[in-house]
Amino acid sequence: MGLGAPEIILIIIAILILFGGKKIPELMKGLGKGVKEFKDAQNGENSTTSEEKPKL
């Protein structure tokens, strides 16, 4: 599935039409926060597995 320049331009135009120019920065900010939280959760989960497990 290769996306070329015409397909990417068409997708960008469709997004602009659907959401408008003012909503795009808000959407990207929310997406960025979500990706950051996901990465932090992955890193936190990996660091707890390498530590000693608590005794019961």
N, CA, C and O atoms as a Tripos MOL2 file, in Angstrom:
@<TRIPOS>MOLECULE
protein
  224   223    56     0     0
PROTEIN
NO_CHARGES

@<TRIPOS>ATOM
      1 N           0.8530   -1.1730    0.0000 N.3       1 MET1
      2 CA          0.0000    0.0000    0.0000 C.3       1 MET1
      3 C           0.8970    1.2340    0.0000 C.2       1 MET1
      4 O           1.3060    1.7010    1.0630 O.2       1 MET1
      5 N           1.1890    1.7330   -1.1110 N.am      2 GLY2
      6 CA          2.0350    2.9110   -1.2200 C.3       2 GLY2
      7 C           1.2070    4.1660   -1.4150 C.2       2 GLY2
      8 O           0.3970    4.2490   -2.3380 O.2       2 GLY2
      9 N           1.4110    5.1340   -0.5490 N.am      3 LEU3
     10 CA          0.7330    6.4170   -0.7000 C.3       3 LEU3
     11 C           1.6620    7.3880   -1.4020 C.2       3 LEU3
     12 O           2.7820    7.6380   -0.9570 O.2       3 LEU3
     13 N           1.1870    7.9190   -2.4840 N.am      4 GLY4
     14 CA          1.9650    8.9020   -3.2100 C.3       4 GLY4
     15 C           1.5510   10.3140   -2.8260 C.2       4 GLY4
     16 O           0.6890   10.5060   -1.9680 O.2       4 GLY4
     17 N           2.1560   11.2760   -3.4520 N.am      5 ALA5
     18 CA          1.8720   12.6730   -3.1590 C.3       5 ALA5
     19 C           0.4060   13.0490   -3.4160 C.2       5 ALA5
     20 O          -0.1880   13.7480   -2.5950 O.2       5 ALA5
     21 N          -0.1960   12.6080   -4.5320 N.am      6 PRO6
     22 CA         -1.6060   12.9830   -4.7580 C.3       6 PRO6
     23 C          -2.5550   12.4390   -3.6830 C.2       6 PRO6
     24 O          -3.4980   13.1220   -3.2830 O.2       6 PRO6
     25 N          -2.3070   11.2310   -3.2260 N.am      7 GLU7
     26 CA         -3.1650   10.6550   -2.1940 C.3       7 GLU7
     27 C          -3.0290   11.3950   -0.8720 C.2       7 GLU7
     28 O          -4.0230   11.6340   -0.1850 O.2       7 GLU7
     29 N          -1.8040   11.7560   -0.5150 N.am      8 ILE8
     30 CA         -1.5650   12.4790    0.7400 C.3       8 ILE8
     31 C          -2.2150   13.8590    0.6840 C.2       8 ILE8
     32 O          -2.8150   14.3040    1.6620 O.2       8 ILE8
     33 N          -2.0990   14.5370   -0.4590 N.am      9 ILE9
     34 CA         -2.7280   15.8520   -0.6110 C.3       9 ILE9
     35 C          -4.2380   15.7360   -0.5010 C.2       9 ILE9
     36 O          -4.8750   16.5760    0.1340 O.2       9 ILE9
     37 N          -4.8170   14.7190   -1.1010 N.am     10 LEU10
     38 CA         -6.2590   14.5010   -1.0270 C.3      10 LEU10
     39 C          -6.7050   14.2460    0.4120 C.2      10 LEU10
     40 O          -7.7440   14.7540    0.8320 O.2      10 LEU10
     41 N          -5.9440   13.4750    1.1630 N.am     11 ILE11
     42 CA         -6.2620   13.2000    2.5670 C.3      11 ILE11
     43 C          -6.2060   14.4880    3.3890 C.2      11 ILE11
     44 O          -7.0810   14.7300    4.2200 O.2      11 ILE11
     45 N          -5.1900   15.3060    3.1640 N.am     12 ILE12
     46 CA         -5.0520   16.5700    3.8980 C.3      12 ILE12
     47 C          -6.2190   17.4990    3.5890 C.2      12 ILE12
     48 O          -6.7490   18.1460    4.4920 O.2      12 ILE12
     49 N          -6.6240   17.5720    2.3330 N.am     13 ILE13
     50 CA         -7.7640   18.4200    1.9580 C.3      13 ILE13
     51 C          -9.0430   17.9140    2.6190 C.2      13 ILE13
     52 O          -9.8440   18.7110    3.1070 O.2      13 ILE13
     53 N          -9.2370   16.6100    2.6390 N.am     14 ALA14
     54 CA        -10.4280   16.0480    3.2700 C.3      14 ALA14
     55 C         -10.4530   16.3570    4.7690 C.2      14 ALA14
     56 O         -11.5070   16.6810    5.3140 O.2      14 ALA14
     57 N          -9.3060   16.2590    5.4330 N.am     15 ILE15
     58 CA         -9.2360   16.5710    6.8640 C.3      15 ILE15
     59 C          -9.5470   18.0410    7.1070 C.2      15 ILE15
     60 O         -10.2710   18.3740    8.0450 O.2      15 ILE15
     61 N          -9.0040   18.9220    6.2700 N.am     16 LEU16
     62 CA         -9.2940   20.3520    6.4120 C.3      16 LEU16
     63 C         -10.7750   20.6440    6.2290 C.2      16 LEU16
     64 O         -11.3390   21.4720    6.9450 O.2      16 LEU16
     65 N         -11.4050   19.9730    5.2790 N.am     17 ILE17
     66 CA        -12.8310   20.1910    5.0380 C.3      17 ILE17
     67 C         -13.6550   19.6740    6.2130 C.2      17 ILE17
     68 O         -14.5950   20.3370    6.6510 O.2      17 ILE17
     69 N         -13.3100   18.4980    6.7260 N.am     18 LEU18
     70 CA        -14.0900   17.9090    7.8150 C.3      18 LEU18
     71 C         -13.9370   18.6590    9.1350 C.2      18 LEU18
     72 O         -14.9300   18.9040    9.8210 O.2      18 LEU18
     73 N         -12.7230   19.0230    9.4980 N.am     19 PHE19
     74 CA        -12.4750   19.5730   10.8240 C.3      19 PHE19
     75 C         -12.2700   21.0850   10.8300 C.2      19 PHE19
     76 O         -12.4670   21.7150   11.8690 O.2      19 PHE19
     77 N         -11.8950   21.6650    9.7500 N.am     20 GLY20
     78 CA        -11.6330   23.0950    9.7120 C.3      20 GLY20
     79 C         -10.2310   23.4080   10.2110 C.2      20 GLY20
     80 O          -9.6080   22.5910   10.8890 O.2      20 GLY20
     81 N          -9.7470   24.5780    9.8770 N.am     21 GLY21
     82 CA         -8.3860   24.9660   10.2080 C.3      21 GLY21
     83 C          -8.1520   25.1820   11.6920 C.2      21 GLY21
     84 O          -7.0330   24.9840   12.1660 O.2      21 GLY21
     85 N          -9.1720   25.5810   12.4380 N.am     22 LYS22
     86 CA         -8.9950   25.8840   13.8600 C.3      22 LYS22
     87 C          -8.9300   24.6320   14.7140 C.2      22 LYS22
     88 O          -8.2980   24.6530   15.7710 O.2      22 LYS22
     89 N          -9.5470   23.5650   14.3050 N.am     23 LYS23
     90 CA         -9.5780   22.3370   15.1050 C.3      23 LYS23
     91 C          -8.3370   21.4710   14.9110 C.2      23 LYS23
     92 O          -8.0280   20.6550   15.7790 O.2      23 LYS23
     93 N          -7.6320   21.6200   13.8230 N.am     24 ILE24
     94 CA         -6.4730   20.7770   13.5150 C.3      24 ILE24
     95 C          -5.3940   20.8700   14.5960 C.2      24 ILE24
     96 O          -4.9080   19.8260   15.0320 O.2      24 ILE24
     97 N          -4.9890   22.0690   15.0570 N.am     25 PRO25
     98 CA         -3.9650   22.1230   16.1100 C.3      25 PRO25
     99 C          -4.4090   21.4330   17.4030 C.2      25 PRO25
    100 O          -3.6010   20.7940   18.0770 O.2      25 PRO25
    101 N          -5.6940   21.5630   17.7450 N.am     26 GLU26
    102 CA         -6.2130   20.8980   18.9410 C.3      26 GLU26
    103 C          -6.1450   19.3840   18.7910 C.2      26 GLU26
    104 O          -5.7840   18.6790   19.7330 O.2      26 GLU26
    105 N          -6.4870   18.8870   17.6160 N.am     27 LEU27
    106 CA         -6.4350   17.4480   17.3650 C.3      27 LEU27
    107 C          -5.0040   16.9280   17.4360 C.2      27 LEU27
    108 O          -4.7570   15.8650   18.0050 O.2      27 LEU27
    109 N          -4.0680   17.6690   16.8640 N.am     28 MET28
    110 CA         -2.6670   17.2440   16.8730 C.3      28 MET28
    111 C          -2.0920   17.2860   18.2950 C.2      28 MET28
    112 O          -1.2950   16.4270   18.6700 O.2      28 MET28
    113 N          -2.4970   18.2790   19.0770 N.am     29 LYS29
    114 CA         -2.0480   18.3840   20.4670 C.3      29 LYS29
    115 C          -2.5420   17.1810   21.2660 C.2      29 LYS29
    116 O          -1.7830   16.5840   22.0300 O.2      29 LYS29
    117 N          -3.7960   16.8310   21.0930 N.am     30 GLY30
    118 CA         -4.3520   15.6670   21.7800 C.3      30 GLY30
    119 C          -3.6820   14.3750   21.3390 C.2      30 GLY30
    120 O          -3.4210   13.4940   22.1580 O.2      30 GLY30
    121 N          -3.4060   14.2610   20.0620 N.am     31 LEU31
    122 CA         -2.7280   13.0760   19.5390 C.3      31 LEU31
    123 C          -1.3170   12.9680   20.1130 C.2      31 LEU31
    124 O          -0.8680   11.8830   20.4830 O.2      31 LEU31
    125 N          -0.6280   14.1010   20.1820 N.am     32 GLY32
    126 CA          0.7280   14.1170   20.7420 C.3      32 GLY32
    127 C           0.7400   13.7170   22.2080 C.2      32 GLY32
    128 O           1.6230   12.9790   22.6440 O.2      32 GLY32
    129 N          -0.2370   14.2020   22.9730 N.am     33 LYS33
    130 CA         -0.3240   13.8350   24.3890 C.3      33 LYS33
    131 C          -0.5880   12.3320   24.5370 C.2      33 LYS33
    132 O          -0.0150   11.6700   25.4020 O.2      33 LYS33
    133 N          -1.4540   11.8170   23.6890 N.am     34 GLY34
    134 CA         -1.7600   10.3890   23.7490 C.3      34 GLY34
    135 C          -0.5460    9.5270   23.4490 C.2      34 GLY34
    136 O          -0.3040    8.5320   24.1330 O.2      34 GLY34
    137 N           0.2140    9.8980   22.4390 N.am     35 VAL35
    138 CA          1.4230    9.1490   22.0800 C.3      35 VAL35
    139 C           2.4460    9.2230   23.2080 C.2      35 VAL35
    140 O           3.0970    8.2290   23.5270 O.2      35 VAL35
    141 N           2.5880   10.4170   23.8170 N.am     36 LYS36
    142 CA          3.5440   10.5960   24.9150 C.3      36 LYS36
    143 C           3.1510    9.7390   26.1180 C.2      36 LYS36
    144 O           4.0050    9.0930   26.7250 O.2      36 LYS36
    145 N           1.8640    9.7330   26.4620 N.am     37 GLU37
    146 CA          1.3970    8.9130   27.5830 C.3      37 GLU37
    147 C           1.6050    7.4280   27.2960 C.2      37 GLU37
    148 O           1.9670    6.6640   28.1910 O.2      37 GLU37
    149 N           1.3780    7.0260   26.0580 N.am     38 PHE38
    150 CA          1.5760    5.6260   25.6840 C.3      38 PHE38
    151 C           3.0350    5.2240   25.8400 C.2      38 PHE38
    152 O           3.3350    4.1570   26.3740 O.2      38 PHE38
    153 N           3.9470    6.0810   25.3710 N.am     39 LYS39
    154 CA          5.3790    5.7900   25.5000 C.3      39 LYS39
    155 C           5.8030    5.7620   26.9600 C.2      39 LYS39
    156 O           6.5790    4.8990   27.3700 O.2      39 LYS39
    157 N           5.2870    6.7210   27.7530 N.am     40 ASP40
    158 CA          5.6140    6.7510   29.1770 C.3      40 ASP40
    159 C           5.1150    5.4860   29.8750 C.2      40 ASP40
    160 O           5.8010    4.9340   30.7360 O.2      40 ASP40
    161 N           3.9310    5.0370   29.5030 N.am     41 ALA41
    162 CA          3.3850    3.8260   30.1020 C.3      41 ALA41
    163 C           4.2280    2.6090   29.7320 C.2      41 ALA41
    164 O           4.4510    1.7320   30.5670 O.2      41 ALA41
    165 N           4.6900    2.5510   28.5030 N.am     42 GLN42
    166 CA          5.5430    1.4400   28.0880 C.3      42 GLN42
    167 C           6.8590    1.4610   28.8490 C.2      42 GLN42
    168 O           7.3160    0.4200   29.3220 O.2      42 GLN42
    169 N           7.4680    2.6230   28.9730 N.am     43 ASN43
    170 CA          8.7400    2.7410   29.6790 C.3      43 ASN43
    171 C           8.5670    2.4450   31.1570 C.2      43 ASN43
    172 O           9.4230    1.7940   31.7550 O.2      43 ASN43
    173 N           7.4990    2.8970   31.7490 N.am     44 GLY44
    174 CA          7.2320    2.6340   33.1600 C.3      44 GLY44
    175 C           6.9910    1.1660   33.4170 C.2      44 GLY44
    176 O           7.4300    0.6310   34.4360 O.2      44 GLY44
    177 N           6.3020    0.5120   32.5120 N.am     45 GLU45
    178 CA          6.0100   -0.9120   32.6680 C.3      45 GLU45
    179 C           7.2930   -1.7290   32.5530 C.2      45 GLU45
    180 O           7.4740   -2.6990   33.2890 O.2      45 GLU45
    181 N           8.1780   -1.3530   31.6450 N.am     46 ASN46
    182 CA          9.4330   -2.0670   31.4800 C.3      46 ASN46
    183 C          10.3340   -1.8810   32.6920 C.2      46 ASN46
    184 O          11.0340   -2.8150   33.0810 O.2      46 ASN46
    185 N          10.3330   -0.6860   33.3040 N.am     47 SER47
    186 CA         11.2070   -0.4390   34.4430 C.3      47 SER47
    187 C          10.7150   -1.1840   35.6770 C.2      47 SER47
    188 O          11.5280   -1.5800   36.5120 O.2      47 SER47
    189 N           9.4010   -1.3860   35.8150 N.am     48 THR48
    190 CA          8.9040   -2.1090   36.9870 C.3      48 THR48
    191 C           9.1490   -3.6040   36.8600 C.2      48 THR48
    192 O           9.2830   -4.2920   37.8720 O.2      48 THR48
    193 N           9.2090   -4.1150   35.6540 N.am     49 THR49
    194 CA          9.4590   -5.5510   35.4960 C.3      49 THR49
    195 C          10.9170   -5.8820   35.7520 C.2      49 THR49
    196 O          11.2360   -7.0140   36.1170 O.2      49 THR49
    197 N          11.8130   -4.9130   35.5680 N.am     50 SER50
    198 CA         13.2200   -5.1780   35.8040 C.3      50 SER50
    199 C          13.5710   -5.0600   37.2830 C.2      50 SER50
    200 O          14.5990   -5.5800   37.7150 O.2      50 SER50
    201 N          12.7400   -4.3900   38.0570 N.am     51 GLU51
    202 CA         12.9690   -4.2650   39.5010 C.3      51 GLU51
    203 C          12.4930   -5.5250   40.2030 C.2      51 GLU51
    204 O          11.8240   -6.3720   39.6120 O.2      51 GLU51
    205 N          12.8570   -5.6330   41.4880 N.am     52 GLU52
    206 CA         12.3920   -6.7730   42.2660 C.3      52 GLU52
    207 C          10.8800   -6.7020   42.4220 C.2      52 GLU52
    208 O          10.3110   -5.6220   42.5810 O.2      52 GLU52
    209 N          10.2460   -7.8470   42.3760 N.am     53 LYS53
    210 CA          8.8160   -7.8930   42.5810 C.3      53 LYS53
    211 C           8.5590   -7.8210   44.0780 C.2      53 LYS53
    212 O           9.3160   -8.4010   44.8570 O.2      53 LYS53
    213 N           7.5080   -7.1220   44.4990 N.am     54 PRO54
    214 CA          7.2220   -7.0180   45.9270 C.3      54 PRO54
    215 C           6.8560   -8.3720   46.5270 C.2      54 PRO54
    216 O           6.1930   -9.1940   45.8930 O.2      54 PRO54
    217 N           7.3010   -8.5840   47.7580 N.am     55 LYS55
    218 CA          6.9860   -9.8470   48.4320 C.3      55 LYS55
    219 C           5.5920   -9.7840   48.9940 C.2      55 LYS55
    220 O           5.1580   -8.7380   49.4750 O.2      55 LYS55
    221 N           4.8860  -10.8930   48.9380 N.am     56 LEU56
    222 CA          3.5160  -10.9410   49.4560 C.3      56 LEU56
    223 C           3.4810  -11.2610   50.9220 C.2      56 LEU56
    224 O           2.4030  -11.3390   51.5110 O.2      56 LEU56
@<TRIPOS>BOND
     1     1     2 1
     2     2     3 1
     3     3     4 2
     4     3     5 am
     5     5     6 1
     6     6     7 1
     7     7     8 2
     8     7     9 am
     9     9    10 1
    10    10    11 1
    11    11    12 2
    12    11    13 am
    13    13    14 1
    14    14    15 1
    15    15    16 2
    16    15    17 am
    17    17    18 1
    18    18    19 1
    19    19    20 2
    20    19    21 am
    21    21    22 1
    22    22    23 1
    23    23    24 2
    24    23    25 am
    25    25    26 1
    26    26    27 1
    27    27    28 2
    28    27    29 am
    29    29    30 1
    30    30    31 1
    31    31    32 2
    32    31    33 am
    33    33    34 1
    34    34    35 1
    35    35    36 2
    36    35    37 am
    37    37    38 1
    38    38    39 1
    39    39    40 2
    40    39    41 am
    41    41    42 1
    42    42    43 1
    43    43    44 2
    44    43    45 am
    45    45    46 1
    46    46    47 1
    47    47    48 2
    48    47    49 am
    49    49    50 1
    50    50    51 1
    51    51    52 2
    52    51    53 am
    53    53    54 1
    54    54    55 1
    55    55    56 2
    56    55    57 am
    57    57    58 1
    58    58    59 1
    59    59    60 2
    60    59    61 am
    61    61    62 1
    62    62    63 1
    63    63    64 2
    64    63    65 am
    65    65    66 1
    66    66    67 1
    67    67    68 2
    68    67    69 am
    69    69    70 1
    70    70    71 1
    71    71    72 2
    72    71    73 am
    73    73    74 1
    74    74    75 1
    75    75    76 2
    76    75    77 am
    77    77    78 1
    78    78    79 1
    79    79    80 2
    80    79    81 am
    81    81    82 1
    82    82    83 1
    83    83    84 2
    84    83    85 am
    85    85    86 1
    86    86    87 1
    87    87    88 2
    88    87    89 am
    89    89    90 1
    90    90    91 1
    91    91    92 2
    92    91    93 am
    93    93    94 1
    94    94    95 1
    95    95    96 2
    96    95    97 am
    97    97    98 1
    98    98    99 1
    99    99   100 2
   100    99   101 am
   101   101   102 1
   102   102   103 1
   103   103   104 2
   104   103   105 am
   105   105   106 1
   106   106   107 1
   107   107   108 2
   108   107   109 am
   109   109   110 1
   110   110   111 1
   111   111   112 2
   112   111   113 am
   113   113   114 1
   114   114   115 1
   115   115   116 2
   116   115   117 am
   117   117   118 1
   118   118   119 1
   119   119   120 2
   120   119   121 am
   121   121   122 1
   122   122   123 1
   123   123   124 2
   124   123   125 am
   125   125   126 1
   126   126   127 1
   127   127   128 2
   128   127   129 am
   129   129   130 1
   130   130   131 1
   131   131   132 2
   132   131   133 am
   133   133   134 1
   134   134   135 1
   135   135   136 2
   136   135   137 am
   137   137   138 1
   138   138   139 1
   139   139   140 2
   140   139   141 am
   141   141   142 1
   142   142   143 1
   143   143   144 2
   144   143   145 am
   145   145   146 1
   146   146   147 1
   147   147   148 2
   148   147   149 am
   149   149   150 1
   150   150   151 1
   151   151   152 2
   152   151   153 am
   153   153   154 1
   154   154   155 1
   155   155   156 2
   156   155   157 am
   157   157   158 1
   158   158   159 1
   159   159   160 2
   160   159   161 am
   161   161   162 1
   162   162   163 1
   163   163   164 2
   164   163   165 am
   165   165   166 1
   166   166   167 1
   167   167   168 2
   168   167   169 am
   169   169   170 1
   170   170   171 1
   171   171   172 2
   172   171   173 am
   173   173   174 1
   174   174   175 1
   175   175   176 2
   176   175   177 am
   177   177   178 1
   178   178   179 1
   179   179   180 2
   180   179   181 am
   181   181   182 1
   182   182   183 1
   183   183   184 2
   184   183   185 am
   185   185   186 1
   186   186   187 1
   187   187   188 2
   188   187   189 am
   189   189   190 1
   190   190   191 1
   191   191   192 2
   192   191   193 am
   193   193   194 1
   194   194   195 1
   195   195   196 2
   196   195   197 am
   197   197   198 1
   198   198   199 1
   199   199   200 2
   200   199   201 am
   201   201   202 1
   202   202   203 1
   203   203   204 2
   204   203   205 am
   205   205   206 1
   206   206   207 1
   207   207   208 2
   208   207   209 am
   209   209   210 1
   210   210   211 1
   211   211   212 2
   212   211   213 am
   213   213   214 1
   214   214   215 1
   215   215   216 2
   216   215   217 am
   217   217   218 1
   218   218   219 1
   219   219   220 2
   220   219   221 am
   221   221   222 1
   222   222   223 1
   223   223   224 2
@<TRIPOS>SUBSTRUCTURE
     1 MET1         2 RESIDUE 1 A MET
     2 GLY2         6 RESIDUE 1 A GLY
     3 LEU3        10 RESIDUE 1 A LEU
     4 GLY4        14 RESIDUE 1 A GLY
     5 ALA5        18 RESIDUE 1 A ALA
     6 PRO6        22 RESIDUE 1 A PRO
     7 GLU7        26 RESIDUE 1 A GLU
     8 ILE8        30 RESIDUE 1 A ILE
     9 ILE9        34 RESIDUE 1 A ILE
    10 LEU10       38 RESIDUE 1 A LEU
    11 ILE11       42 RESIDUE 1 A ILE
    12 ILE12       46 RESIDUE 1 A ILE
    13 ILE13       50 RESIDUE 1 A ILE
    14 ALA14       54 RESIDUE 1 A ALA
    15 ILE15       58 RESIDUE 1 A ILE
    16 LEU16       62 RESIDUE 1 A LEU
    17 ILE17       66 RESIDUE 1 A ILE
    18 LEU18       70 RESIDUE 1 A LEU
    19 PHE19       74 RESIDUE 1 A PHE
    20 GLY20       78 RESIDUE 1 A GLY
    21 GLY21       82 RESIDUE 1 A GLY
    22 LYS22       86 RESIDUE 1 A LYS
    23 LYS23       90 RESIDUE 1 A LYS
    24 ILE24       94 RESIDUE 1 A ILE
    25 PRO25       98 RESIDUE 1 A PRO
    26 GLU26      102 RESIDUE 1 A GLU
    27 LEU27      106 RESIDUE 1 A LEU
    28 MET28      110 RESIDUE 1 A MET
    29 LYS29      114 RESIDUE 1 A LYS
    30 GLY30      118 RESIDUE 1 A GLY
    31 LEU31      122 RESIDUE 1 A LEU
    32 GLY32      126 RESIDUE 1 A GLY
    33 LYS33      130 RESIDUE 1 A LYS
    34 GLY34      134 RESIDUE 1 A GLY
    35 VAL35      138 RESIDUE 1 A VAL
    36 LYS36      142 RESIDUE 1 A LYS
    37 GLU37      146 RESIDUE 1 A GLU
    38 PHE38      150 RESIDUE 1 A PHE
    39 LYS39      154 RESIDUE 1 A LYS
    40 ASP40      158 RESIDUE 1 A ASP
    41 ALA41      162 RESIDUE 1 A ALA
    42 GLN42      166 RESIDUE 1 A GLN
    43 ASN43      170 RESIDUE 1 A ASN
    44 GLY44      174 RESIDUE 1 A GLY
    45 GLU45      178 RESIDUE 1 A GLU
    46 ASN46      182 RESIDUE 1 A ASN
    47 SER47      186 RESIDUE 1 A SER
    48 THR48      190 RESIDUE 1 A THR
    49 THR49      194 RESIDUE 1 A THR
    50 SER50      198 RESIDUE 1 A SER
    51 GLU51      202 RESIDUE 1 A GLU
    52 GLU52      206 RESIDUE 1 A GLU
    53 LYS53      210 RESIDUE 1 A LYS
    54 PRO54      214 RESIDUE 1 A PRO
    55 LYS55      218 RESIDUE 1 A LYS
    56 LEU56      222 RESIDUE 1 A LEU
